[in-house]
Amino acid sequence: MATLGKIRKHGWLLLVVIGIALLAFIVGDGIKAIRPTQNQRFIGEINGDKVSVQEYQEALDEYTDVVKFARGTQSLTDAQMNQIKDEVWNQIVTKKLINEEVGKMGVTVTPAEIEAALTEGTNQLLTQSMFVNQQGKFDKDLLYNFLNEYKEMDLNTMPAQYVDYYQSVYNYWKFIEKNLTQELLLNKYEALVTNAQMSNPVSAQSAYDGRNNYCKLAYAVIPFTSIADSTVTVSDADIKALYNSRKESYRQYAETRDLQYIDIAVVPSDEDRAALQAEMAERAQELAEATPENMASVIRLSESTETFSEVPRTAAGLPADIAERIATAAIDAVEPVYYNEEDDSYNTFRLLAKTVGPDSIQYRQIQVAEEEAARTAELADSIYDALVHGADFAELAQRYGQQAEPQWVNSASYEGGAITGENATYINTLNGMKAGELKKLEFSGATLIVNVTATKNPVEKYQVAMIKRPAYFSKETYNNAYNKLSQFVASNQTSEEFEANAEEAGFRLLPLNNLQNSAHNIAGIENTREALRWAFSSKVGDVSQIFEAGQNDHLLAMSLDKVHPMGYRPVDEVKDMLRYEALNDKKAETIMANVKNVNSLADAAALENAKSDTLARVTFSSPVFVSLVPASEPVLSGKAANMEVGEFAGPVKGNGGIYFIQVVEKNQGAQTFDAEQEQKTAIATATRSLSTGRLINELFSKAKVVDNRYMFF
């Protein structure tokens, strides 16, 4: 129990977002989904090793529980769950790929290496765990004490809440331990690869020269833009040749699909708004007639998005539109119904009371809760009397196993919630106490002895009953939108008809290209999982049924236009991207043919359409940017590095035009050559280029990975 107490002292650490730390070896976007399979028992496949739905679900449940525990929450948003689903899949893929590689080499992680990592305690998985001491460092003894207590705990005598907490902490640790082992294994694999990097004195000297030597360069350029595109002819053969020269750039590791879709966001009609405004007038009357006893019930039954609180709030704790009006509102008056454009809502409120109180309070307390009420009262009276007569609060708190140090609470930490009953009594009591004041508060099941030690920043506070109703559409409005789209879909059952007739029917047709089955939705619209399944189970030319999506406020219909299989994109699909470069290649040929007799920079500068300038500091180690074009021109850096002062060169084809250059002067930086350090730097640079992400991506590019999660999750 002592260890549990120490751990809980650092409960704030549970709020740390540990997802990235716990899965440090995940490469994120590098691993994407592959084409679906019809095998319903498996969620995917990695180099022939099938991943069952059960395996994925168990890993997903485990990680979800860990994240909830670490964040101190019982629920996660859809966006958070989508991120977890991707992380779990990426972890499974990464683990299988790495284990396959190290298995060939006989590489493992031994218990001694795990123990050494715990002793060192610097791994991020450990330093961001809950087993840290007051200095914020991982404490192996704290971990081992907990594990011993967990092993020896008696389930029959411990309270259920302690058993649950111990089990959660144990599961949390086992997850960290498993991922620590995998990370150490990955580190070994990475070390094997990166330690193979070598350098030599020649490359060291070259790297130093390229970085330290620089020159001033005079140039003339004839930009490609000086020739109109319409005067240049690019053939399919030209584009094909360019495509073949860089075909690897157009390889895709996942099947993608091109869609066109109609998304109707259903919004309130004028009739809907008028009906809500009339209803709000009735609610405002009910608010005016409400008594303190039924105020909370009136607010709840009004379906307001703002709850009623018995605790006064600062202006910062109120919706902005209500805060703007509250300062001039009369006590007990009901604000006439008004519309707020920012959140599309209709509003009214009744100011019940106005007061001034501290925005921040420093306090400490001792909680007394015995099994018998009489014993609770007796002990609480004893402690309270001792404090009244000068006993040390911190000493008494420690004697009864409670926190001795005072803590601060500010308005922002509790405002916005529905605070009533004993909770409201407690907070209102704190707000009404002065620095140094001591009070005894009796609640059901416990007595609190509270001491306020300091207050600061007195501000105006308002107890207010608010009714805020966002505008909403009626069932009739929704049905009208559904029927209109339904009629269009029924009359246009091919993608050609869908595209040709959408605008005339009053719909906006939107493209969605290169959709992967690893996506969690269609075009960022919530709750479109069924639509995603349709997209990857349909044939080109199909038109979908209507999908009800979003928060039941979107209607979605789609057509499937194209499927891009895994592999190399066909040249026809990338020809538009290549045409610009092919045009420049043709323009370069034309310019080159007209400048064969240029022998000096002066002659080049006199050419039609030529522009000239100087570049002050050109080095071999980094490409130079030419603002007159504008374009980055690595070729100039490489060419100038091998030229002497006064030497002329040209024509030279760049990214933005044809260049003529002359070295004006050469200089050397102040750095001193250190062959050993240069070699170390070269190795370090090569090692950085072989990052974990790149290693995994390289393994992935050569692996067969099938991701069918969209069919199940």
N, C-alpha and C positions, 0 to 999 in steps of 0.2 A: 504493500500500500504506500510505503514511503516513496518508492520509485514512481508510482502513478502520480503521487502528489507533485513530485519534481517535474514530471512531464507536463502535467496540467498547468503548472506555473508558466510554461512557455506555450500555452495554447494559442497565442497570437500567431505562432509559426504555422498553424494549420490553415491560416488564411492565405499562405503563400501559394501562388499558382505553380504547381510542381510538374505540370504535364510535360514541358519541354525538358526539364532537368531529368525526370525519370526516364524519358525516352531520348536521351541525348544522341543516340546513334541513328535516329530516324532522319531520313533525308527529305521528307516532305514531298515537294512537287516532283522530285526526281522519279518517283514510282507512281505510275498511273494505271488506269484500268485497261484491260485487254478485252477482246471480243467475248461476248457471252457464250455460254454453253448450255445445252439443254439438260445436263445431268442435274436433277433437282436435289440430289443428296449432298452436293458439294458446292461450296461458295467460290472456289477458285482452285488454281493449280500452279505450282512453282517447280519448274523443271521435272514435270511428271509426278511430283509429290502432291497429291490432292489434299486440299484443306476442307474439312467437313464444316457444315453449318454449326454443328455442336462445338467444334474446336474454336471457331471464331466467336460464337456466342459466349462461351466460357471465358475467353480472354477479354471480351467486351465487358461482361459483367464484372470481372475482377477489376479491370482498370476503372470502370465507372464507380465502383464502390470506393476505390482508393481516392479518386478525385473528389467525390462527395465528402469523404472523411477529412481529407486534407483541407478542403474549403469550408468545412463546418456547415454543410447544407444538405438538405434532403432531396433537392431537385436540381435539375440542370436544364438550361434552355435548349431549344432545338439546334441552335448554332453551336453550342458547346458539345452537344451529343454528336453532331456531324463531325466536329473536329476530332472527338474521341474515336469515332468509327474509323476515320482515316488513319489516325495514329496507331490504332491497334492493328489494322491491316498492314501498314507499313512496317510495324514491328515484326509481325509474323513473316513477311517477305524477307526483311533484312536478316532476321535470325536464321532462316532456312538457307539463304544464299551464303552467309558467312560460315555457318556450320558446315556446309558442303565443302567450302574452300579449305577451312582449317582441318576438317576431317581427313582430307587427302594428305595433309602434312603431319598429322598426329599431334596437333597443337591442342592443349587443354588448359583449363584454369584449375589450379590445385587448391585445396583447403588452406594451405600455407599462404598462398597468394591472396586469398580472401582475407585471412587474418592480418596479413601485412597491410592491406588497404584499410582495414578497420583501425589498426594501430596508427597509421599515418593520418587518417581521418580527413583528408583534404579533397577527396572525390566529391563532386557536386551533389551526387545522389545522397551522400551522407551529410554534408554541411547544410543541405536544405531539408533534411528530415527533421523529425520532432525530437531526436535524441541529441540535443545540443545543450551545452551548459550555459551559465549566465554570461560567459564571454562570447557566446554565439558560435562556439566550436563544437564539432562532433565529439561526444563523450562515450567512448566504448564501454566504460564501467556502467554508465546509465543504461545503455542497451542491455548489457549482460545481467544487470540487476533486474531489469524488467523481465527478461526471458526466464530467469530463475523463478521470479514471483509467478509468472504465467504458468510455468510447469508445475508449481507446487500449490496453486490456488485451489481452494475447496469450493466446488460449485454449489454445494448444499448449504454452506454458511454465508457466502458472500451475497450481497444484494444484487438483484438481477441487472440493475443498471451498470454496476461495476463489472459484472461478468461480460456484458455486451461491449463495454468500453475496452476491456482487456482484449477481447477477441478481435475487435476492430483494429486496435494498435498492433496486435500480432499479425493480422493479415496484411496490414500496411507495411510492417517490417519484411515479411516474406516476399512481398512484391518488390521492395527495394533490393533485397538480397539477390533475387533472381535476376533483376536487371543489372545489378552491379556485376554479377558473374558474366553476363552477356557483354557488358561494356568492356570489361577487362579482356575478354576474348577478342573483341573487335580491335582493341588497342594493340594486342599482340599481332594481329593480322596486318594492321596498318603499319606497325613498326617493321615487320618483315619486308613490306613493299618499299617503304620510304628509306630504310637503311641501305637499300640497294642503289640509292642515288650516289653518283660520284662526280668529281670535278678533277681538273688537271691545270697545271700552270699556264698552258696556252689559252684555255677558255677563261681562266682568271684574268689574264692580261687583256684579253679581248673585252671582257665585261667592264673592266676598269677603264679602258680606252673609250669604249662606247659611252660611258657615263660621264667621264671627266673631260674628254676632248670635245670642243665645239667650234663651230665656224660661223662667220657672217656670210650670208648667201644672197647674191643679187639674182633676180629671175624675171623672165617674161613668160606669160601664159596666154594661150588662146583657149578660152573656156569652151567647153562643149555646147554651152547654151548659145554660143554665137551662131550655131547652125540650127535652123528650124527643124523640128522633128518631121514635119511634113515632107521635107526634101530627102529624107533618108528611108531606104527600104530595108526592112529586116525580114528575112525569110524564116520559115519553120526550121530549116536546116541550121540556121544561125542559132536559134533558140535551143534546138536540140543539142548542138555542140556545147553550148554554155551549160546546159542542164547536166550533160554527162561529165563535165569538168568538176562539178560540185554536187553530184547526185547524193552523196552521203548526207548533205544538209537537208535533204527532203525525205529522210527516213522518219517514219512515225511508228512508235512502239505500241500504239493502241488504235483500235478502230474508232473512227469518229463519224458523225452523221450531221448532215445539213438539213435544217428544218425551216419552215416558215410558220408563223403562228399568229393567232389573234388572241389578244388578252383584253378582256372587258373587265374593268374595275367598276363594280356596281356601286353607285353613289346615290344618296337620298334625292328624291324628286322634290319639286316645289311643294307638292301636296304632303309629302312626308314631313318636311320642315314646318309647314303650317300646323300639322297635327301635333308635332312635338312642342311647338310654341304654345299651343292651346293647353296641352297637358302641363307644361311648366307653370302656366298661370295658376292652375289648380294646385300644383305643388307649393307654389309660393304662398298661397292662402293657408294651406295646411301648416306650413312652416311658421306663419304668423300666429297661428292658434295653438301651436305645440307648447306643452309644459316641460319643465326640466326633467320630469320623470319619463316622458315619452319622446323626448327629442331624438334620442338615438334611433328609436323605432321608426320615426317619421323619415329620418335621413335614409335608413336602410330600405324602407319600402318605396322610397322615391327612385330607387335604382341609380343613385348618384355614384359617380366614380370616386368621389371624395368621401371618406368615412368620417364619422363624428368622434371627436375626442374631448374628454373632460379636462384636458390639459391645455392651457393657453399656448399659442404658437407665436413665434416671431414672424415678421413679414416675410423673411426668407423661407419660412416653412410653409407658406401658403402658395397656391397657384399664382402665377405672375399677374393674371388679370384681376384676381380677387385682392391681392396685395396692393394693387394700384388704386383700388376703390376703398379699401378698409380704413385708411387713415382718416377719411372725411365722413365715414359712416356714423350714424347716430346709434347710441346704445338701444338695443331691442327693436330697432327698425329693420324691416325687410327690404332688401335692395330689389327694385323692379327687375323683371326678367330682361337679360341682355344677351346679345350674341357676341362670342369671342372668336374672331377669325383665325387666330393662331392655332387653336386646337379644334376648330369647327364645332364649338359647343354652345349650348344655351345654359344660362347660369342665373342663380339667385342665392342670396345668403342673408343670414340674420346675425348681427353682432351681439353676442350675449354679455360680454364683459371686456373691459380693457384694463390692463395693469402694467406695472413696470417691475421687471425682475432681472436677475443676472442671466447672462447668456452662457456663462461657464461657472461651474460649482466644483470645488474640491472637497471631497468628503471621505469619510471612512466609516465602517460599520461593523458591528458584531451581531451575528445571527444566532439566536437561541431557539433550538427546536428539539425538545425532548419527546420521548414516547408518550408521556402523560402531560396533559394540558396544565395541571397544577404544578408539576415539576418545572415546566417551561416558564410559567409565571414567576415561580419562586426564584429560579436562577436568574431570570432577566432582571427582577427587582434588585437582586443582590449585586449584579454587575453594574446596573444603573446607579444604585446608591454609592457604590465604590467610586465610580467615575465622578459623580457629583461632589464627592468629598476629596477629590484630588488624585485618585489613582491614575497611573499611566495607561493611556488607551492602548498604545502599541504593545505594552507588556501583557495586558489582559487579552488582547486579540491573539497574540502568539500562544498564550496559555491555553486558549480554546481552539487552537489549530486554524486560525483564520489570518487573512492578510493584514499586516500591520501598517503598511504604507498607505497614505491617502491617495486617491485617484481622482482625475478630473472627468467630468461629464459635461457636454455642452448640448445646447438645444438641438443642433442638427442631428445628434445621435438618436433622438427619439421622436422628433417631429415627423408628421406625415402618416403615423399609424393611428389605428383606432384604440386609443388608450382610455379605458374605463375601469370602474371598480377599484380594487386594491392597488392596481398599478398606477392609476391616476392619483389615488391618495398619496402614494409613496413619492411620486415625482412632484406633485403640488406641494407636499411638505418640504421637500428639499428646496424648491424654488422660494418658499416663504421663510426659510431659516437664515439667520445672520451668521457671519463668521464667528466661530467659537461656541455656537449654540449646540446643545445636546438634547436629543429627543428620543423617546421610546415609542415605537409604533407596533401595535398589536394587530397581527394578521391571522388568518385561519392557518393553523399549523405551525406558526413561528412568530417570534417577537424580534424586531430589529431595534438595535440601539444605534442611532445615527449621530455622527458628529460632523458638522460642516466646519472645515478648517479655513476656507478662503472662498471668496466670490469675486467675479470681475465682469466688466462690460455690461452694465445695466442697460436694458433695451425695453421698448414697448412690446407687450405681448397681447394677443387677442384670443379670446375664446369665441369661436364662431361656428355656426352651423351652416354648412355649405351644400348646395345641390348643384352638381355639374353633370350635364347630360350631353355627351357628344351626339351629333346628328347621326341618324341611322336610317337605312332604307327599309321600307316595308316589304312584306312578302309579295305584294302585288308588283312593286317595282322590280324585285328580283325576278319574278316570273316573266315579266314583260321582256327583260333583257335576255333571259334564257330562251324564251320562245323565238325571239328575233334571230339569235345566233343559231338555234336549232333549225330553223327554216333555211338559213343560208347553207349550213353544213349538209342538210338533206338534199339540197339542190345542186351541190357542187362536190361530187364524190371523187374527183381526181385532183392531183396537185395542180395541173394546168388550169382547171376550172376555178379551183380555190384561189389561185394567184390572180387570174384574169378578172374575176368578178367581185373580189373583196371590196375594193374602193367604191365601186358603183353601189354596193349594198350598204355602204356607210361604215365599213370596218377598216381599221389600219392594220396592214399586214407587215409583220416585223421578221427580219431574218435572224436565225440562230445557227451559226456555222461551227463546225468542228466540235460538236457536243460529244463528250466522252461519257461512258456509262458509270464512271466514278463520280460524276456530278451528283449533288444532293437535291437538285431541283431544276426546273426549267426556267431559264432567264431570271433567276433570283426570286421567283415567286414561291412562297411557302406552300407546303403540302401538295407538291406535284409529283410525288413518288409514282403514282399510277401512270401519269403522263410520261414519265421517264421510261417506265417499263414498256409502254406502247412504242416509244421512239425506237427502242432497240429490239422490238419483236415484229416490226412491220416491214413491208416492202416499199421500195421506191415508188412514188406515185400515190401511196395510200393517204387517205384523209381520216383523221381521228374522230371519235365521238367527242362530246363536250365533257371536259373535266371541271369539276367544281373544286376550286383551289383557294389559296390564301387563307384568311380567317373567314371562310364561307362568303367572301366578298369579291371573288374573281371567277370568271368563266373563261376557259381556255380551250381553243381548238387548234389543231396543227395539221400540217401536211409534211410528208417526208420527201425531200427533193433529191438527196444524194447520200451514198454510203462510201466512205473512204476506208478501205481495208487496211489492216496492219501491214506495214511494209513501206515501199517507196511511193511517194505521191506521184501520179502520172504527170508527164510533162505538161499536158493540157491544163492541169489544175494550178500550175505555178508559172505558166507562160507570161501572165501579165506582170508578175514580179520580175521576171527575167528580161522582159522587153526593154525596160529602161536601160539596163546595163548593156544589152545588145545594141541599142541605139547609140550609146556612147562609144562602143567598140567600132561601129561603122563610121561615126563622126571622126574618131581618132584616125582611122585609115585615110579618110578624106583630107584631114589636116596634114597628116604626115606626108602624103603625096605632094602637097603644095609647098613644103618647107625643106626640101632636100638640100637646097643650096645655101641654107643659112649657116654661116660660119662664125658669127659673133653675136654677143648679147645685144649690141646696138642694132644689128640687122634684124634680130628677132623682135626687139621692141618696136621697130618701125613697121612690122607686119600689120595687115588689116585685122582689126578686132583684138589685137594684142593688148595686154595690161601688164604693167611692170611695177616692181617694188623690191624691197629687201627684207630678209628675215634675219633678225639680229643674233639669235642663239639656236643653232641647229645641232642636235646631238644624234648619235646613232641609236641611243637607247630608247628614244621616244619619238613617235611620229610628229611631224610639224603640221600645224594648222595654217592653211592659206586663206585669209579672210576675203581676198578679192574674188574667190571662186563661188562660194566658200566650200572647203572640203579638207579633210584630214589626208595628208599625203606622205605615207611612210616611204614611198619610193625616193623622195627627195633626200630624206635622212640617210638612206642606204647609199645613194649615189654620191652625195657630198662627202661621206666618210672616206672614200677612196680617191678623192681629188686633191690636187695641190693648189696652192694659192695662185690665182690668176687663170687657172684652167677653166675651159669652157666645155659644156656638154649639152647635147640636145640633138634632136627632139626626144623628150622623155614622156611617156604616157603615164598620167596620173589618174586619180579618181574624178577630178573635176575638169581636166583639160590637158593640153599638150604643153610641156614646159621646156624652157631653155634656161640653164643655170650657169653661174660663174662664181667661184669661191673668191670672196673679197679678202678675207683674212682668216687665220686659224689661231685658236688660243687653247690654253690648257687650264683646267680648274685648279683649285688650291689643294685638292685631296692628294695625300701621299699613298703610293701604291704599297699594299700589304698583301703579298701573294697568298699567305695562309688564310687571312681574313676573307679575301675575295673568294677563295675556294669554299670556305664555310658558308658564306652568304649565298653562293650558287647552289650549294646543297640544300640550304634552308629554303630557298626560293622554289626549288624543284619539289621539296617535301610539301610545302604549302600548296602547291598546285595539285598534289595528290591527297587532297583532303578526304575526310571520311565520306562526305557526300559524293565526291567524284569517284571514289573507289566503288561505292555501292551502285552508283549509276552505271559504271563500266560493267559490273557484274550483271546488273539488270539488263543492260543492252544485249548481252549475250545469252540471257536466260529466256526461257519460255514461261511467261507469267500471265495467267488468265484470272481476271477479276470479275466475278459475277455477283457482287454484293447487291447491285441494284435490283436483282430478282428477289431478294429476301429482306433487305433492310432499307 
